[in-house]
Amino acid sequence: MAWNWFVNKGGTERERFAGPLVISGLVAAGLLLLFVLYPEKSLLKLLSNQEVSSPAQRRYLEALIHLRSDDSALVMVLARSYLASKSPLQALQTLDHLREPLPADIRKASRRLRYEALRQRLLSLPAGSGESDRTRQLFASQIELMRQDGATMQELETYLADARHVGDNVSAQKLKSLLRPLAAAPSEPQGAPAVSTPESMASAALARRDYRGAASIYFAAMQSNRETGQRRRYFLSAVKTLQSGNLVAEALDAGEKYINGLAEDRETMLFMARLALAANRPDRSQVYIRRALGMSPVAGGAS
């Protein structure tokens, strides 16, 4: 009897040691440690799939935003992923997390994302509904805001086409009035051609949502420049442009194709390491991390 009591007591103690609360606590502690130590790496792996639709993945990204409320880049990543999965309302709610002051590039990119989210939202709402009317007013305000930021003629033409498509006749009429004198303006006199920069040409391509065309302009500018800082700037602009069009795998391939001359640049190597993780290529990421640290590639690894 005593022996049975001892065995039962031991079993009870083992049960208590491996109880659900203990296991849950260990799992929670492990997850918290991963959150603190590897938030960016985990996030990039999650977003390597362009169609992030799992509710669990969405909750994870939203939780990261609450933990890193001042991380504007993270907000942009999540908003862009919502747009890629045709969830404009969630994208708009995510963009509301942005807080001023913002860097100029983040502010400009966020306004483009908000514009695209409002455009998608209008196309999904029934015409004539109250929500449609409110969203159309926000869309018109966003167009005006981007116009005041110095939109190019090509961008204004894109806004005009979009306004007509979503039924924003007020914005369409205003943009048409603005474009009429620009179209009728005399061209530059012969012998004084208009100055085109890679940035202006890429901006015109982006206004048409031609991400590949814009990236090719930056890559061409990179190849014609010998200064390392300029080459890096055009290289990163090209690859980030492809990323912004949700062409992550293509961005990695193009980056590896045009990286000549920057293989020893630490900033470029770290960027490529993050990009490789986003493209679900941890093997390539390891190569770039070793280069950034000045280490030789692992045996059998790609150079």
Order of alpha helices (4+ residues) and beta strands (2+ residues): alpha-alpha-alpha-alpha-alpha-alpha-alpha-alpha-alpha-alpha-alpha-alpha-alpha-alpha-alpha-alpha
